[in-house]
């Protein structure tokens, strides 16, 4: 038995900006994980959004909110079932010296 899996990775904007990564086509069962790294205390918040607009221009709805904080690195994750046609991750906060964040998603 072969399981088709789609893996997506959205590097999020730097600490000086917030915004969305690129969009991608959806699947059915998804895991979404936010990872933040940096020096000292780091925090990040991101939302995973979906839309059925195939152009990705409108209709984005929040699927999950992820929040991570720690020293040097931290992560947060969620498993959800959804079938949105398009997905994206959007950074809403990123703080810490040299902080960088990414949302990795895998769908089956």
C-alpha positions as semicolon CSV with decimal commas, in nm:
position;residue;x (nm);y (nm);z (nm)
1;X;0,000;0,000;0,000
2;X;0,135;0,340;-0,097
3;X;0,036;0,651;0,094
4;X;0,049;0,969;-0,110
5;X;0,177;1,249;0,109
6;X;0,214;1,616;0,035
7;X;0,475;1,803;0,238
8;X;0,486;2,181;0,239
9;X;0,722;2,425;0,407
10;X;0,658;2,797;0,448
11;X;0,955;3,004;0,566
12;X;0,790;3,296;0,741
13;X;0,889;3,664;0,709
14;X;1,165;3,803;0,931
15;X;1,111;3,949;1,278
16;X;1,074;4,297;1,129
17;X;0,772;4,200;0,916
18;X;0,472;3,972;0,925
19;X;0,283;3,823;0,635
20;X;0,193;3,511;0,441
21;X;0,401;3,245;0,273
22;X;0,306;3,104;-0,067
23;X;-0,012;2,902;-0,108
24;X;-0,038;2,537;-0,210
25;X;-0,307;2,282;-0,293
26;X;-0,471;2,098;-0,003
27;X;-0,520;1,733;0,098
28;X;-0,749;1,574;0,362
29;X;-0,564;1,502;0,690
30;X;-0,293;1,753;0,779
31;X;-0,028;1,810;1,043
32;X;0,095;2,168;1,076
33;X;0,405;2,252;1,283
34;X;0,552;2,592;1,369
35;X;0,925;2,596;1,452
36;X;1,108;2,904;1,579
37;X;1,484;2,935;1,641
38;X;1,710;3,218;1,753
39;X;1,940;3,334;2,032
40;X;1,796;3,357;2,384
41;X;1,422;3,400;2,428
42;X;1,224;3,347;2,105
43;X;0,851;3,358;2,032
44;X;0,644;3,311;1,719
45;X;0,278;3,295;1,629
46;X;0,142;3,185;1,293
47;X;-0,194;3,097;1,145
48;X;-0,261;2,830;0,886
49;X;-0,534;2,943;0,648
50;X;-0,739;2,782;0,373
51;X;-0,951;2,901;0,083
52;X;-1,151;2,736;-0,193
53;X;-1,066;3,019;-0,433
54;X;-0,828;2,842;-0,672
55;X;-0,653;3,171;-0,755
56;X;-0,576;3,224;-0,385
57;X;-0,688;3,585;-0,413
58;X;-0,975;3,586;-0,161
59;X;-1,167;3,396;0,103
60;X;-0,885;3,294;0,339
61;X;-1,019;3,136;0,661
62;X;-0,822;3,042;0,974
63;X;-0,775;2,666;1,012
64;X;-0,535;2,672;1,309
65;X;-0,334;2,915;1,520
66;X;0,011;2,800;1,631
67;X;0,216;2,966;1,906
68;X;0,565;2,874;2,026
69;X;0,800;3,029;2,281
70;X;1,118;2,913;2,447
71;X;1,492;2,961;2,480
72;X;1,688;2,913;2,155
73;X;1,410;2,705;1,992
74;X;1,046;2,608;2,031
75;X;0,764;2,446;1,837
76;X;0,389;2,397;1,833
77;X;0,181;2,161;1,621
78;X;-0,172;2,052;1,543
79;X;-0,338;1,769;1,349
80;X;-0,656;1,865;1,164
81;X;-0,878;1,725;0,893
82;X;-0,972;1,966;0,617
83;X;-1,004;1,978;0,239
84;X;-0,945;2,343;0,150
85;X;-0,836;2,386;-0,211
86;X;-0,550;2,623;-0,116
87;X;-0,339;2,649;0,201
88;X;-0,096;2,905;0,335
89;X;0,079;2,994;0,659
90;X;0,085;3,353;0,782
91;X;0,314;3,498;1,048
92;X;0,139;3,719;1,304
93;X;0,431;3,765;1,546
94;X;0,802;3,683;1,553
95;X;1,031;3,805;1,831
96;X;1,384;3,738;1,953
97;X;1,745;3,797;1,855
98;X;1,804;3,642;1,515
99;X;1,461;3,477;1,532
100;X;1,350;3,278;1,228
101;X;1,034;3,070;1,191
102;X;0,891;2,816;0,951
103;X;0,560;2,631;0,929
104;X;0,594;2,276;0,796
105;X;0,279;2,095;0,687
106;X;0,222;1,738;0,573
107;X;-0,102;1,612;0,425
108;X;-0,232;1,269;0,336
